[in-house]
Amino acid sequence: MKLTALPIVFGVALATKPTYVKTIASVPTAAASGYNAAPSGHPWIAPGPNDFRGPCPMLNTLANHGFLPHDGKNITQNITINALGSALNFNESLATLMFQMATIANPEPNATFFTLDQLNVHNVLEHDASLSRSDAYFGNNHIFNETVFSETLKYWTAPILDANMIANSKVARQVTSRATNPNYTFTSRMNDFSLGEVIAPFVAFGDVQAAKVNRTLVEYWIRNERLPTELGWSKQTVAITLDTISHLVGIMTNATLLQTTGTPVVGKRADLHAGVGF
């Protein structure tokens, strides 16, 4: 998942019919609707062979639902603001900052748009130790990887995920990546990106104050790159702001610390490639 800007890389991820995740008792379920059900006016449509996708499940999801251009191309500031606001209730200032971070991936000077495949370039915004993607060293770094995600799931030990569970999976993926990838790279800037990315489940699907989220909603989203409306989800009723992101990044920063003493970190800033990735 990726929060510090908008996470993605060069390449087209071709999607197949999504794998449905069995719901658990604690998840409210909506009446079963069609394969392309909702949100209203934004049915899920799989990407075709000429559509761009990247390593960020949420940006891919927004393209699959048509909040972003379904082809993943020519994503402008206005499109980004409208997409993040309509789908996830991000306020305009936060959405604007996220767009500005994403244009870093566009090699054109003074770029006014980005495409999802541009986010796939390794070590620009995309980085090693993703929770659901393979490192670039091993091949494709932007398509969902079941083996990688299975390692992540080992640390998600309860139906309701908290910051510690997400943090444990983040640290574990870094250890695995460093131990197996001879080109492992994870700078302090990438760590800031990663902290922002791993709060995405709380931002999109959970309790942003308590940093808790239903595991089934997150698994459904990651595997299918589809909003879990048919599991009873709807977007946040209170707008997501930079303060929201900073609050959650502070919680996640503390959760990733392996010391058991010291003064908790207070979220003061957030790298905005985040809040929507993984």
BASEZA-525978 format. One record per residue (C-alpha): y, x, z; chain; residue number from 1; residue in one letter. Coordinates in steps of 0.05 Angstrom, whole numbers. Each point is the difference from the previous one (the first is absolute). Layout:
# residues N
yy, xx, zz, kolse, tigu, sefi
Y, X, Z, A, NUM, a
...
This chain:
# residues 278
yy, xx, zz, kolse, tigu, sefi
0, 0, 0, A, 1, m
69, 31, -13, A, 2, k
73, -17, 38, A, 3, l
49, 57, -10, A, 4, t
22, -20, -68, A, 5, a
-40, -37, -50, A, 6, l
-68, 35, -9, A, 7, p
-32, 11, -69, A, 8, i
-23, 50, -56, A, 9, v
-13, 12, -76, A, 10, f
-58, -42, -25, A, 11, g
-22, -71, -13, A, 12, v
-47, -32, 50, A, 13, a
-42, -53, -35, A, 14, l
-18, -56, 47, A, 15, a
-63, -41, 2, A, 16, t
-12, -67, 33, A, 17, k
20, 8, 73, A, 18, p
-53, 7, 54, A, 19, t
9, -55, 51, A, 20, y
-3, 20, 73, A, 21, v
-36, -47, 47, A, 22, k
48, -32, 48, A, 23, t
-8, 6, 75, A, 24, i
8, -55, 50, A, 25, a
69, 24, 22, A, 26, s
29, -6, -70, A, 27, v
29, -67, -19, A, 28, p
-27, -23, -67, A, 29, t
35, -41, -52, A, 30, a
-35, -49, -44, A, 31, a
-39, 38, -53, A, 32, a
41, 1, -63, A, 33, s
-12, 30, -68, A, 34, g
-12, 72, -16, A, 35, y
73, 9, -20, A, 36, n
28, -39, 59, A, 37, a
70, 11, 27, A, 38, a
53, 17, 24, A, 39, p
31, -59, -35, A, 40, s
22, 20, -69, A, 41, g
-32, 68, 7, A, 42, h
-74, -4, -15, A, 43, p
-43, 62, 5, A, 44, w
-15, 29, -68, A, 45, i
-40, 64, -8, A, 46, a
34, 58, -36, A, 47, p
-20, 12, -72, A, 48, g
-15, 65, -35, A, 49, p
73, 12, -18, A, 50, n
29, -17, 68, A, 51, d
22, 55, 47, A, 52, f
-24, 3, 72, A, 53, r
6, 53, 54, A, 54, g
-27, 22, 67, A, 55, p
40, -50, 41, A, 56, c
-40, -63, 13, A, 57, p
62, -42, 15, A, 58, m
39, 18, -63, A, 59, l
-63, -12, -40, A, 60, n
-7, -67, 36, A, 61, t
71, -20, -16, A, 62, l
-12, 16, -73, A, 63, a
-66, -38, -1, A, 64, n
37, -61, 27, A, 65, h
59, 8, -48, A, 66, g
53, 15, 52, A, 67, f
7, 67, -35, A, 68, l
-11, 3, -75, A, 69, p
-74, -10, -12, A, 70, h
-3, 60, -46, A, 71, d
28, 45, 55, A, 72, g
57, 24, -44, A, 73, k
76, 2, 2, A, 74, n
8, -19, 73, A, 75, i
75, -4, 13, A, 76, t
39, -7, 65, A, 77, q
11, -75, -9, A, 78, n
-73, -11, -15, A, 79, i
-20, 41, 62, A, 80, t
48, -38, 45, A, 81, i
-24, -68, -25, A, 82, n
-74, 20, 4, A, 83, a
2, 28, 71, A, 84, l
44, -57, 24, A, 85, g
-40, -56, -32, A, 86, s
-69, 26, 16, A, 87, a
10, 35, 67, A, 88, l
69, -21, 26, A, 89, n
31, 69, -2, A, 90, f
75, -3, 5, A, 91, n
43, 25, -57, A, 92, e
22, 65, 33, A, 93, s
-71, 22, 15, A, 94, l
-25, -19, -68, A, 95, a
57, 39, -32, A, 96, t
-16, 62, 40, A, 97, l
-73, -5, -20, A, 98, m
19, -6, -73, A, 99, f
43, 62, 6, A, 100, q
-58, 39, 30, A, 101, m
-47, -23, -55, A, 102, a
46, 25, -56, A, 103, t
-12, 71, 24, A, 104, i
-65, -5, -38, A, 105, a
35, -14, -66, A, 106, n
14, 67, -33, A, 107, p
60, -27, -39, A, 108, e
68, 22, 29, A, 109, p
36, -57, 36, A, 110, n
-59, -46, -12, A, 111, a
14, -74, 9, A, 112, t
-74, -22, -1, A, 113, f
-69, 25, 16, A, 114, f
-70, -17, -23, A, 115, t
-62, -4, 43, A, 116, l
-35, 56, -37, A, 117, d
58, 48, 16, A, 118, q
-17, -8, 74, A, 119, l
-68, 31, -13, A, 120, n
27, 71, -7, A, 121, v
-32, 41, 55, A, 122, h
44, 27, 56, A, 123, n
63, -37, -22, A, 124, v
-10, -64, 39, A, 125, l
-76, -4, -5, A, 126, e
-36, 48, 46, A, 127, h
-67, 21, 29, A, 128, d
-37, -37, 56, A, 129, a
11, -71, -23, A, 130, s
-36, -54, 40, A, 131, l
-29, -31, -64, A, 132, s
7, 50, -57, A, 133, r
-32, 66, -15, A, 134, s
39, 65, 1, A, 135, d
25, 22, -69, A, 136, a
-43, 63, 5, A, 137, y
-63, -44, -5, A, 138, f
23, -39, -60, A, 139, g
33, -69, -3, A, 140, n
52, -6, 55, A, 141, n
25, -71, -13, A, 142, h
-60, -46, -5, A, 143, i
-32, -31, 62, A, 144, f
-57, 45, 25, A, 145, n
-55, -34, 41, A, 146, e
-25, 65, 30, A, 147, t
70, 18, 26, A, 148, v
13, -69, 25, A, 149, f
-67, -2, 36, A, 150, s
22, 60, 40, A, 151, e
64, -36, 18, A, 152, t
-37, -62, 22, A, 153, l
-40, 39, 52, A, 154, k
63, 4, 42, A, 155, y
19, -73, -7, A, 156, w
-44, -22, 57, A, 157, t
24, -70, 16, A, 158, a
18, -64, -37, A, 159, p
73, 11, 18, A, 160, i
26, 68, -20, A, 161, l
52, 36, 43, A, 162, d
40, 63, -10, A, 163, a
-53, 45, 32, A, 164, n
-54, -22, -48, A, 165, m
44, 11, -61, A, 166, i
23, 67, 29, A, 167, a
-72, 22, 13, A, 168, n
-18, -14, -72, A, 169, s
61, 37, -25, A, 170, k
-15, 63, 41, A, 171, v
-74, -3, -19, A, 172, a
16, -3, -74, A, 173, r
46, 61, 7, A, 174, q
-56, 38, 35, A, 175, v
-50, -18, -54, A, 176, t
49, 18, -55, A, 177, s
17, 67, 30, A, 178, r
-73, 16, 12, A, 179, a
-23, -17, -70, A, 180, t
59, 9, -48, A, 181, n
17, 72, -14, A, 182, p
68, -22, -27, A, 183, n
16, -44, 60, A, 184, y
75, -9, 6, A, 185, t
34, -40, 55, A, 186, f
72, 21, 14, A, 187, t
44, -30, 54, A, 188, s
34, -42, -54, A, 189, r
-68, -27, -21, A, 190, m
-17, -15, 72, A, 191, n
64, -41, 4, A, 192, d
-21, -36, -63, A, 193, f
-69, -12, 29, A, 194, s
27, -28, 66, A, 195, l
40, -50, -40, A, 196, g
-59, -18, -44, A, 197, e
-49, -14, 55, A, 198, v
45, -52, 33, A, 199, i
-4, -42, -64, A, 200, a
-54, -47, 29, A, 201, p
45, -18, 59, A, 202, f
60, -9, -45, A, 203, v
-34, -45, -50, A, 204, a
-54, -37, 38, A, 205, f
9, 10, 75, A, 206, g
42, -1, 63, A, 207, d
56, 49, -13, A, 208, v
22, 3, 73, A, 209, q
-68, 11, 31, A, 210, a
-28, 40, -59, A, 211, a
-63, -42, -7, A, 212, k
-33, -30, -60, A, 213, v
-64, -37, -19, A, 214, n
-50, 50, -30, A, 215, r
-29, -50, -49, A, 216, t
68, -12, -33, A, 217, l
11, 75, -8, A, 218, v
-70, 13, -28, A, 219, e
7, -58, -49, A, 220, y
67, 26, -25, A, 221, w
-22, 73, -7, A, 222, i
-65, -16, -37, A, 223, r
28, -54, -46, A, 224, n
73, 19, -8, A, 225, e
15, -73, 11, A, 226, r
41, -37, 52, A, 227, l
-47, -35, 50, A, 228, p
30, -69, -6, A, 229, t
-67, -34, -4, A, 230, e
-17, 30, 68, A, 231, l
60, -36, 29, A, 232, g
53, 55, -6, A, 233, w
73, -13, -17, A, 234, s
58, 48, -1, A, 235, k
40, 19, 61, A, 236, q
50, -53, 22, A, 237, t
49, 51, 27, A, 238, v
29, 49, -51, A, 239, a
-27, 71, 0, A, 240, i
57, 50, 9, A, 241, t
8, 75, 8, A, 242, l
1, -11, 75, A, 243, d
-68, -34, -5, A, 244, t
-28, 60, -37, A, 245, i
31, 50, 49, A, 246, s
-30, -39, 59, A, 247, h
-70, 2, -31, A, 248, l
5, 73, -21, A, 249, v
18, 18, 71, A, 250, g
-62, -36, 26, A, 251, i
-44, 33, -52, A, 252, m
29, 69, 13, A, 253, t
-19, -6, 73, A, 254, n
-69, -26, -17, A, 255, a
-15, 60, -44, A, 256, t
17, 50, 56, A, 257, l
-63, 28, 30, A, 258, l
33, 20, 66, A, 259, q
-4, -50, 57, A, 260, t
65, 21, 34, A, 261, t
72, 6, -22, A, 262, g
57, -45, -17, A, 263, t
-14, -52, -53, A, 264, p
36, 8, -66, A, 265, v
52, -52, -15, A, 266, v
5, -20, -73, A, 267, g
66, 26, -26, A, 268, k
-12, 1, -74, A, 269, r
-53, -16, -51, A, 270, a
-19, 30, -66, A, 271, d
1, -60, -45, A, 272, l
-56, 14, -48, A, 273, h
-35, -41, 50, A, 274, a
-11, -68, 27, A, 275, g
-39, -20, -61, A, 276, v
-53, 52, -13, A, 277, g
-65, 28, 28, A, 278, f
